[in-house]
Amino acid sequence: MSNAIAEKRPSTLRGASLPKWAPYAIAAGSVALGLGISAAAGLDSSIQWALMAGVLFVLGTYVIAARVEGRRQAKDRVATALVWVAFLLAVVPLVSLVWSTVSRGVKVLDVYFLTHSMGLISDSEPGGGIYHAILGSLEQVGLATVIAAPIGVLTAIYLVEYGRGNLAKAVTFFVDVMTGIPSIVAGLFILSIMLMFDMQPFGFAGSLALAILMMPVVVRSTEEMLKLVPNELREASLALGIPKWRTILKVVLPTSIGGITTGIMLAIARIAGETAPVLLLVWGNSIINANPFEGAQQSLPLYIYQQYANSAGAGAAYDRAWAASLTLIAFVMILNLVARGIARWKAPKTGR
């Protein structure tokens, strides 16, 4: 009988806790208080009241949680509040950037804009399009990928599967250095070679500079993916008498192909928006040039820069710059979605 009564008696070890809606109420009160302080102080900047609201949210969370739940639980809630505030600080500028680009870019973004070049249209006149820039970007980025992806993947295979001694350490060191190299330095390197051979600007020169920027990203991402492959798979293959090169080709690469492809896609997205190397080596062109090995060529980042530089903050060139920016963002977004899809498709199957 006493055991039954003990089972029904509520536990006294559980302390008081805030309701689930408490963080939302504290956040709403912090926003209202921040707006009130800003209005009373005559502050017009939305950034100022938002920062005040964030500080008030963290302080209010700690004070209320400490009184109800104790200091230990209050510290945990403050850590959670700081994470949410940092998340909002990171997301709000991104959302603002996307909103500004979409709202301003849709003004002239249509089928005509995507399928026509500038031709004989001056920057101050309405009309024209970005077909020549899209074509140039696809060719330059495509050639850079053809150069950088195989070299990067093979370098990563060497570092993970074969690399030992001073040579591997030197390669790792230079890959780390190249990861942080400014894009203008890669452009100047290719430009110096062009000046030595008295060469004129052409699209493939930009591809070479982009390949230099892309290679370390591919090496690093591929290296990490290869390290995730369990050694048991390699050992099982080698135990059957299969050569190491065939083990890498038939076991290691198929297992990590999803992550490798994702890394290559992200590297492509990283170089797709580079402007400085293209400005130095390609120069830009208002007409269609489908030959990347001869003559100046256009690209989307360079087109955006030139249109905005010639717009003085208004006019038809200004609208074209925003529309091209929206197109470039859509291109990078599509690449990221494709990378995620390939990674999920090629991910190792789990289950019994």
C-alpha positions as a Markdown table, in Angstrom:
| # | Residue | x | y | z |
|---|---|---|---|---|
| 1 | Met | 0.0 | 0.0 | 0.0 |
| 2 | Ser | 2.8 | 2.4 | 0.9 |
| 3 | Asn | 4.5 | 1.6 | -2.4 |
| 4 | Ala | 1.4 | 2.5 | -4.3 |
| 5 | Ile | 1.2 | 5.8 | -2.5 |
| 6 | Ala | 4.8 | 6.5 | -3.1 |
| 7 | Glu | 4.4 | 5.9 | -6.9 |
| 8 | Lys | 1.5 | 8.4 | -7.1 |
| 9 | Arg | 3.2 | 11.1 | -5.0 |
| 10 | Pro | 4.8 | 13.7 | -7.3 |
| 11 | Ser | 8.6 | 14.0 | -7.3 |
| 12 | Thr | 10.0 | 16.8 | -5.2 |
| 13 | Leu | 13.4 | 16.7 | -6.9 |
| 14 | Arg | 12.2 | 18.7 | -9.9 |
| 15 | Gly | 12.5 | 22.4 | -9.5 |
| 16 | Ala | 10.4 | 25.2 | -10.9 |
| 17 | Ser | 10.9 | 25.9 | -14.6 |
| 18 | Leu | 9.8 | 28.6 | -17.1 |
| 19 | Pro | 6.9 | 27.8 | -19.5 |
| 20 | Lys | 7.7 | 27.0 | -23.1 |
| 21 | Trp | 6.3 | 30.3 | -24.2 |
| 22 | Ala | 8.6 | 32.3 | -21.9 |
| 23 | Pro | 11.5 | 32.9 | -24.4 |
| 24 | Tyr | 9.0 | 34.3 | -27.0 |
| 25 | Ala | 7.5 | 36.6 | -24.4 |
| 26 | Ile | 10.9 | 37.8 | -23.3 |
| 27 | Ala | 11.8 | 38.4 | -26.9 |
| 28 | Ala | 8.6 | 40.3 | -27.6 |
| 29 | Gly | 9.2 | 42.4 | -24.5 |
| 30 | Ser | 12.8 | 43.1 | -25.5 |
| 31 | Val | 11.8 | 44.3 | -28.9 |
| 32 | Ala | 9.1 | 46.5 | -27.5 |
| 33 | Leu | 11.4 | 48.0 | -24.9 |
| 34 | Gly | 14.1 | 48.5 | -27.5 |
| 35 | Leu | 11.7 | 50.4 | -29.8 |
| 36 | Gly | 10.6 | 52.5 | -26.8 |
| 37 | Ile | 14.1 | 53.4 | -25.8 |
| 38 | Ser | 14.9 | 54.3 | -29.5 |
| 39 | Ala | 11.9 | 56.5 | -29.8 |
| 40 | Ala | 12.6 | 58.2 | -26.5 |
| 41 | Ala | 16.2 | 58.8 | -27.4 |
| 42 | Gly | 15.4 | 59.9 | -31.0 |
| 43 | Leu | 17.3 | 57.1 | -32.7 |
| 44 | Asp | 16.4 | 56.6 | -36.3 |
| 45 | Ser | 18.7 | 53.6 | -37.1 |
| 46 | Ser | 17.0 | 50.2 | -37.0 |
| 47 | Ile | 20.4 | 48.6 | -36.3 |
| 48 | Gln | 20.6 | 50.5 | -33.0 |
| 49 | Trp | 17.3 | 49.4 | -31.6 |
| 50 | Ala | 17.9 | 45.8 | -32.9 |
| 51 | Leu | 21.2 | 45.6 | -31.0 |
| 52 | Met | 19.5 | 47.0 | -27.9 |
| 53 | Ala | 16.7 | 44.5 | -28.2 |
| 54 | Gly | 19.3 | 41.7 | -28.4 |
| 55 | Val | 21.1 | 42.9 | -25.3 |
| 56 | Leu | 17.8 | 43.3 | -23.4 |
| 57 | Phe | 16.8 | 39.8 | -24.5 |
| 58 | Val | 19.9 | 38.2 | -23.1 |
| 59 | Leu | 19.8 | 40.2 | -19.9 |
| 60 | Gly | 16.1 | 39.6 | -19.4 |
| 61 | Thr | 16.5 | 35.8 | -20.0 |
| 62 | Tyr | 19.2 | 35.6 | -17.3 |
| 63 | Val | 17.3 | 37.7 | -14.7 |
| 64 | Ile | 14.0 | 35.9 | -15.1 |
| 65 | Ala | 15.5 | 32.4 | -15.4 |
| 66 | Ala | 17.7 | 33.0 | -12.3 |
| 67 | Arg | 14.8 | 34.0 | -10.2 |
| 68 | Val | 12.6 | 31.1 | -11.3 |
| 69 | Glu | 15.0 | 28.3 | -12.1 |
| 70 | Gly | 18.3 | 29.2 | -10.4 |
| 71 | Arg | 21.6 | 30.5 | -11.7 |
| 72 | Arg | 22.8 | 27.3 | -13.2 |
| 73 | Gln | 19.8 | 26.9 | -15.5 |
| 74 | Ala | 19.9 | 30.6 | -16.2 |
| 75 | Lys | 23.4 | 30.3 | -17.6 |
| 76 | Asp | 22.2 | 27.5 | -19.9 |
| 77 | Arg | 19.3 | 29.7 | -21.1 |
| 78 | Val | 21.7 | 32.7 | -21.6 |
| 79 | Ala | 23.9 | 30.5 | -23.8 |
| 80 | Thr | 20.9 | 29.5 | -25.9 |
| 81 | Ala | 19.8 | 33.1 | -26.1 |
| 82 | Leu | 23.3 | 34.1 | -27.4 |
| 83 | Val | 23.1 | 31.5 | -30.0 |
| 84 | Trp | 19.7 | 32.8 | -31.2 |
| 85 | Val | 21.0 | 36.4 | -31.2 |
| 86 | Ala | 24.1 | 35.4 | -33.2 |
| 87 | Phe | 21.9 | 33.5 | -35.7 |
| 88 | Leu | 19.7 | 36.5 | -36.2 |
| 89 | Leu | 22.7 | 38.8 | -36.7 |
| 90 | Ala | 23.9 | 36.5 | -39.4 |
| 91 | Val | 20.6 | 35.9 | -41.1 |
| 92 | Val | 19.2 | 39.4 | -41.2 |
| 93 | Pro | 21.9 | 40.9 | -43.4 |
| 94 | Leu | 21.6 | 37.9 | -45.7 |
| 95 | Val | 17.8 | 38.3 | -46.0 |
| 96 | Ser | 18.2 | 42.0 | -46.5 |
| 97 | Leu | 20.8 | 41.4 | -49.3 |
| 98 | Val | 18.6 | 38.9 | -51.1 |
| 99 | Trp | 15.5 | 41.1 | -50.7 |
| 100 | Ser | 17.3 | 44.2 | -52.1 |
| 101 | Thr | 18.7 | 42.2 | -55.1 |
| 102 | Val | 15.4 | 40.6 | -55.9 |
| 103 | Ser | 13.3 | 43.8 | -55.6 |
| 104 | Arg | 15.7 | 45.8 | -57.7 |
| 105 | Gly | 16.8 | 43.0 | -60.1 |
| 106 | Val | 13.3 | 42.0 | -61.4 |
| 107 | Lys | 12.8 | 45.4 | -63.0 |
| 108 | Val | 14.5 | 44.4 | -66.2 |
| 109 | Leu | 15.0 | 40.7 | -65.8 |
| 110 | Asp | 13.1 | 38.9 | -68.5 |
| 111 | Val | 13.6 | 36.6 | -71.5 |
| 112 | Tyr | 14.9 | 39.4 | -73.7 |
| 113 | Phe | 17.5 | 40.4 | -71.0 |
| 114 | Leu | 18.8 | 36.9 | -70.8 |
| 115 | Thr | 18.9 | 36.2 | -74.6 |
| 116 | His | 20.5 | 39.5 | -75.9 |
| 117 | Ser | 23.8 | 41.2 | -75.6 |
| 118 | Met | 24.6 | 44.9 | -75.2 |
| 119 | Gly | 25.7 | 45.1 | -78.9 |
| 120 | Leu | 25.8 | 48.8 | -79.9 |
| 121 | Ile | 23.7 | 49.9 | -76.9 |
| 122 | Ser | 25.5 | 52.4 | -74.7 |
| 123 | Asp | 25.5 | 52.1 | -70.9 |
| 124 | Ser | 23.2 | 55.1 | -70.6 |
| 125 | Glu | 20.5 | 53.7 | -72.9 |
| 126 | Pro | 17.8 | 51.2 | -71.9 |
| 127 | Gly | 17.6 | 47.8 | -73.3 |
| 128 | Gly | 20.4 | 45.3 | -73.9 |
| 129 | Gly | 21.0 | 42.1 | -72.0 |
| 130 | Ile | 23.6 | 39.7 | -70.5 |
| 131 | Tyr | 23.7 | 36.8 | -72.9 |
| 132 | His | 27.3 | 37.5 | -73.8 |
| 133 | Ala | 28.2 | 37.8 | -70.1 |
| 134 | Ile | 26.5 | 34.5 | -69.3 |
| 135 | Leu | 28.2 | 32.8 | -72.2 |
| 136 | Gly | 31.6 | 34.1 | -71.2 |
| 137 | Ser | 31.1 | 33.1 | -67.5 |
| 138 | Leu | 30.1 | 29.6 | -68.5 |
| 139 | Glu | 33.1 | 29.1 | -70.8 |
| 140 | Gln | 35.6 | 30.6 | -68.4 |
| 141 | Val | 34.3 | 28.8 | -65.3 |
| 142 | Gly | 33.9 | 25.6 | -67.3 |
| 143 | Leu | 37.5 | 25.7 | -68.6 |
| 144 | Ala | 38.8 | 26.5 | -65.1 |
| 145 | Thr | 36.9 | 23.5 | -63.7 |
| 146 | Val | 38.3 | 21.2 | -66.4 |
| 147 | Ile | 41.8 | 22.3 | -65.4 |
| 148 | Ala | 41.4 | 22.5 | -61.6 |
| 149 | Ala | 39.2 | 19.6 | -60.7 |
| 150 | Pro | 41.4 | 16.7 | -62.0 |
| 151 | Ile | 44.6 | 18.3 | -60.6 |
| 152 | Gly | 42.9 | 19.0 | -57.3 |
| 153 | Val | 41.5 | 15.5 | -56.9 |
| 154 | Leu | 44.7 | 13.8 | -57.9 |
| 155 | Thr | 46.7 | 16.0 | -55.5 |
| 156 | Ala | 44.3 | 15.1 | -52.7 |
| 157 | Ile | 44.6 | 11.4 | -53.6 |
| 158 | Tyr | 48.4 | 11.7 | -53.4 |
| 159 | Leu | 48.3 | 13.5 | -50.0 |
| 160 | Val | 45.9 | 10.9 | -48.4 |
| 161 | Glu | 47.0 | 7.7 | -50.0 |
| 162 | Tyr | 50.7 | 8.1 | -50.9 |
| 163 | Gly | 51.9 | 11.3 | -49.3 |
| 164 | Arg | 54.8 | 10.8 | -46.9 |
| 165 | Gly | 57.9 | 12.8 | -46.1 |
| 166 | Asn | 59.0 | 16.3 | -47.0 |
| 167 | Leu | 57.3 | 16.4 | -50.4 |
| 168 | Ala | 53.8 | 15.8 | -48.9 |
| 169 | Lys | 54.5 | 18.4 | -46.2 |
| 170 | Ala | 55.6 | 20.9 | -48.9 |
| 171 | Val | 52.5 | 20.3 | -51.0 |
| 172 | Thr | 50.2 | 20.7 | -47.9 |
| 173 | Phe | 52.0 | 23.9 | -47.0 |
| 174 | Phe | 51.6 | 25.4 | -50.4 |
| 175 | Val | 47.9 | 24.3 | -50.6 |
| 176 | Asp | 47.3 | 26.1 | -47.3 |
| 177 | Val | 49.0 | 29.2 | -48.6 |
| 178 | Met | 47.1 | 29.1 | -51.9 |
| 179 | Thr | 43.8 | 28.8 | -50.0 |
| 180 | Gly | 44.1 | 32.3 | -48.7 |
| 181 | Ile | 45.7 | 33.9 | -51.8 |
| 182 | Pro | 43.9 | 37.1 | -53.0 |
| 183 | Ser | 42.3 | 36.8 | -56.4 |
| 184 | Ile | 44.1 | 39.8 | -57.7 |
| 185 | Val | 47.4 | 38.0 | -57.1 |
| 186 | Ala | 46.4 | 35.1 | -59.3 |
| 187 | Gly | 45.3 | 37.6 | -61.9 |
| 188 | Leu | 48.7 | 39.4 | -61.7 |
| 189 | Phe | 50.6 | 36.1 | -62.0 |
| 190 | Ile | 48.8 | 35.2 | -65.3 |
| 191 | Leu | 49.1 | 38.8 | -66.5 |
| 192 | Ser | 52.9 | 38.7 | -66.0 |
| 193 | Ile | 53.0 | 35.6 | -68.2 |
| 194 | Met | 50.9 | 37.3 | -70.9 |
| 195 | Leu | 53.2 | 40.4 | -70.9 |
| 196 | Met | 56.2 | 38.1 | -71.3 |
| 197 | Phe | 54.8 | 36.6 | -74.5 |
| 198 | Asp | 53.1 | 39.9 | -75.6 |
| 199 | Met | 49.6 | 38.3 | -75.5 |
| 200 | Gln | 46.3 | 40.2 | -75.8 |
| 201 | Pro | 43.4 | 39.7 | -73.3 |
| 202 | Phe | 41.3 | 36.6 | -73.9 |
| 203 | Gly | 38.9 | 34.5 | -72.0 |
| 204 | Phe | 41.2 | 31.5 | -71.4 |
| 205 | Ala | 43.6 | 33.7 | -69.4 |
| 206 | Gly | 40.8 | 34.4 | -67.0 |
| 207 | Ser | 40.1 | 30.7 | -66.7 |
| 208 | Leu | 43.8 | 30.0 | -65.8 |
| 209 | Ala | 43.5 | 32.6 | -62.9 |
| 210 | Leu | 40.2 | 31.1 | -61.8 |
| 211 | Ala | 41.8 | 27.6 | -61.9 |
| 212 | Ile | 44.5 | 28.8 | -59.5 |
| 213 | Leu | 41.9 | 30.0 | -57.1 |
| 214 | Met | 39.8 | 26.8 | -57.4 |
| 215 | Met | 42.5 | 24.2 | -57.0 |
| 216 | Pro | 43.2 | 24.6 | -53.3 |
| 217 | Val | 39.5 | 24.5 | -52.5 |
| 218 | Val | 39.2 | 21.2 | -54.4 |
| 219 | Val | 42.3 | 19.7 | -52.8 |
| 220 | Arg | 41.1 | 20.6 | -49.3 |
| 221 | Ser | 37.5 | 19.3 | -49.7 |
| 222 | Thr | 38.6 | 16.2 | -51.5 |
| 223 | Glu | 41.2 | 15.4 | -48.9 |
| 224 | Glu | 38.7 | 15.6 | -46.1 |
| 225 | Met | 36.3 | 13.4 | -48.0 |
| 226 | Leu | 39.0 | 10.7 | -48.7 |
| 227 | Lys | 39.9 | 10.7 | -45.0 |
| 228 | Leu | 36.3 | 9.8 | -44.1 |
| 229 | Val | 36.5 | 6.6 | -46.0 |
| 230 | Pro | 37.0 | 3.8 | -43.4 |
| 231 | Asn | 40.4 | 2.1 | -43.5 |
| 232 | Glu | 38.7 | -1.2 | -43.2 |
| 233 | Leu | 37.4 | -0.9 | -46.8 |
| 234 | Arg | 41.0 | -0.3 | -48.0 |
| 235 | Glu | 42.4 | -3.2 | -45.9 |
| 236 | Ala | 39.7 | -5.6 | -47.1 |
| 237 | Ser | 40.4 | -4.7 | -50.8 |
| 238 | Leu | 44.2 | -5.1 | -50.3 |
| 239 | Ala | 43.7 | -8.4 | -48.4 |
| 240 | Leu | 42.1 | -9.8 | -51.6 |
| 241 | Gly | 45.3 | -9.0 | -53.5 |
| 242 | Ile | 43.9 | -6.0 | -55.4 |
| 243 | Pro | 46.5 | -3.4 | -56.2 |
| 244 | Lys | 46.4 | -0.1 | -54.4 |
| 245 | Trp | 45.7 | 2.0 | -57.5 |
| 246 | Arg | 42.7 | -0.2 | -58.3 |
| 247 | Thr | 41.5 | -0.1 | -54.6 |
| 248 | Ile | 41.6 | 3.7 | -54.9 |
| 249 | Leu | 39.7 | 3.7 | -58.2 |
| 250 | Lys | 37.1 | 1.1 | -57.4 |
| 251 | Val | 36.6 | 1.4 | -53.6 |
| 252 | Val | 37.9 | 4.8 | -52.2 |
| 253 | Leu | 36.6 | 7.1 | -54.9 |
| 254 | Pro | 33.1 | 5.6 | -55.3 |
| 255 | Thr | 32.6 | 5.8 | -51.6 |
| 256 | Ser | 33.6 | 9.4 | -51.4 |
| 257 | Ile | 32.3 | 10.6 | -54.8 |
| 258 | Gly | 29.3 | 12.5 | -53.3 |
| 259 | Gly | 31.5 | 14.6 | -51.0 |
| 260 | Ile | 34.1 | 15.2 | -53.8 |
| 261 | Thr | 31.4 | 16.4 | -56.2 |
| 262 | Thr | 30.0 | 18.7 | -53.6 |
| 263 | Gly | 33.4 | 20.2 | -52.9 |
| 264 | Ile | 33.9 | 20.8 | -56.6 |
| 265 | Met | 30.5 | 22.4 | -57.0 |
| 266 | Leu | 31.2 | 24.7 | -54.0 |
| 267 | Ala | 34.6 | 25.6 | -55.5 |
| 268 | Ile | 32.9 | 26.5 | -58.8 |
| 269 | Ala | 30.4 | 28.7 | -56.9 |
| 270 | Arg | 33.4 | 30.4 | -55.2 |
| 271 | Ile | 35.1 | 31.4 | -58.4 |
| 272 | Ala | 31.9 | 32.3 | -60.3 |
| 273 | Gly | 31.8 | 35.7 | -58.7 |
| 274 | Glu | 35.4 | 36.7 | -59.0 |
| 275 | Thr | 35.9 | 40.1 | -60.8 |
| 276 | Ala | 39.5 | 41.1 | -60.3 |
| 277 | Pro | 41.2 | 38.4 | -62.4 |
| 278 | Val | 38.6 | 38.8 | -65.2 |
| 279 | Leu | 39.1 | 42.6 | -65.2 |
| 280 | Leu | 42.8 | 42.2 | -65.6 |
| 281 | Leu | 42.9 | 39.4 | -68.1 |
| 282 | Val | 39.7 | 39.4 | -70.1 |
| 283 | Trp | 38.8 | 43.1 | -70.1 |
| 284 | Gly | 35.1 | 42.6 | -71.1 |
| 285 | Asn | 33.3 | 42.9 | -74.4 |
| 286 | Ser | 29.9 | 44.4 | -75.2 |
| 287 | Ile | 29.3 | 41.9 | -78.1 |
| 288 | Ile | 29.1 | 38.1 | -78.2 |
| 289 | Asn | 32.5 | 36.3 | -78.3 |
| 290 | Ala | 32.0 | 32.6 | -78.1 |
| 291 | Asn | 35.8 | 31.9 | -78.6 |
| 292 | Pro | 37.6 | 32.0 | -75.2 |
| 293 | Phe | 41.0 | 31.6 | -76.9 |
| 294 | Glu | 40.9 | 34.8 | -78.9 |
| 295 | Gly | 39.8 | 38.3 | -78.1 |
| 296 | Ala | 38.3 | 40.0 | -75.1 |
| 297 | Gln | 35.3 | 38.4 | -73.5 |
| 298 | Gln | 32.6 | 39.3 | -71.0 |
| 299 | Ser | 31.6 | 37.7 | -67.7 |
| 300 | Leu | 28.8 | 38.2 | -65.3 |
| 301 | Pro | 30.9 | 39.7 | -62.4 |
| 302 | Leu | 32.7 | 42.0 | -64.7 |
| 303 | Tyr | 29.4 | 43.0 | -66.4 |
| 304 | Ile | 28.0 | 43.9 | -63.0 |
| 305 | Tyr | 31.0 | 46.0 | -62.1 |
| 306 | Gln | 31.1 | 47.9 | -65.4 |
| 307 | Gln | 27.4 | 48.6 | -65.4 |
| 308 | Tyr | 27.4 | 49.9 | -61.9 |
| 309 | Ala | 30.5 | 51.9 | -62.4 |
| 310 | Asn | 29.0 | 53.6 | -65.4 |
| 311 | Ser | 25.5 | 54.2 | -63.9 |
| 312 | Ala | 26.4 | 56.8 | -61.2 |
| 313 | Gly | 23.8 | 55.0 | -59.0 |
| 314 | Ala | 20.8 | 55.4 | -61.3 |
| 315 | Gly | 19.6 | 54.9 | -64.8 |
| 316 | Ala | 19.3 | 51.9 | -67.1 |
| 317 | Ala | 22.9 | 50.6 | -66.4 |
| 318 | Tyr | 22.0 | 50.6 | -62.6 |
| 319 | Asp | 19.0 | 48.4 | -63.3 |
| 320 | Arg | 21.0 | 46.0 | -65.5 |
| 321 | Ala | 23.6 | 45.7 | -62.8 |
| 322 | Trp | 21.0 | 44.6 | -60.3 |
| 323 | Ala | 19.4 | 42.2 | -62.7 |
| 324 | Ala | 22.8 | 40.6 | -63.5 |
| 325 | Ser | 23.5 | 40.3 | -59.8 |
| 326 | Leu | 20.2 | 38.5 | -59.3 |
| 327 | Thr | 21.2 | 36.2 | -62.2 |
| 328 | Leu | 24.6 | 35.4 | -60.6 |
| 329 | Ile | 23.0 | 34.7 | -57.3 |
| 330 | Ala | 20.5 | 32.3 | -59.0 |
| 331 | Phe | 23.4 | 30.6 | -60.7 |
| 332 | Val | 25.3 | 30.1 | -57.5 |
| 333 | Met | 22.1 | 28.9 | -55.7 |
| 334 | Ile | 21.5 | 26.4 | -58.5 |
| 335 | Leu | 25.0 | 25.1 | -58.1 |
| 336 | Asn | 24.6 | 24.6 | -54.4 |
| 337 | Leu | 21.3 | 22.8 | -54.8 |
| 338 | Val | 22.9 | 20.5 | -57.4 |
| 339 | Ala | 25.8 | 19.8 | -55.0 |
| 340 | Arg | 23.4 | 18.9 | -52.2 |
| 341 | Gly | 21.4 | 16.7 | -54.5 |
| 342 | Ile | 24.4 | 14.9 | -55.7 |
| 343 | Ala | 25.7 | 14.5 | -52.2 |
| 344 | Arg | 22.4 | 13.0 | -51.1 |
| 345 | Trp | 22.2 | 10.8 | -54.2 |
| 346 | Lys | 25.7 | 9.4 | -53.8 |
| 347 | Ala | 25.7 | 9.2 | -50.0 |
| 348 | Pro | 26.5 | 5.7 | -48.7 |
| 349 | Lys | 23.3 | 3.7 | -48.0 |
| 350 | Thr | 22.7 | 2.9 | -44.4 |
| 351 | Gly | 20.5 | 0.3 | -42.8 |
| 352 | Arg | 20.5 | -3.4 | -42.1 |
